[in-house]
Amino acid sequence: MTQEEEPMPITRPWEVTDEFWERVQPLMPPAPSHAKGGPASI
């Protein structure tokens, strides 16, 4: 990190900014399919 960059603000772990999500979402793999059916595992 260079001196010109501002540090990321401290947030709760489950909260991200819209700007961050817009950058990260395209990098995430698609959710796995749950097409197998059957009882839910506990």
Sequence and secondary structure as in RCSB ss.txt:
>XXXX:A:sequence
MTQEEEPMPITRPWEVTDEFWERVQPLMPPAPSHAKGGPASI
>XXXX:A:secstr
  TTS       TT   HHHHHHHGGGS      TT S    
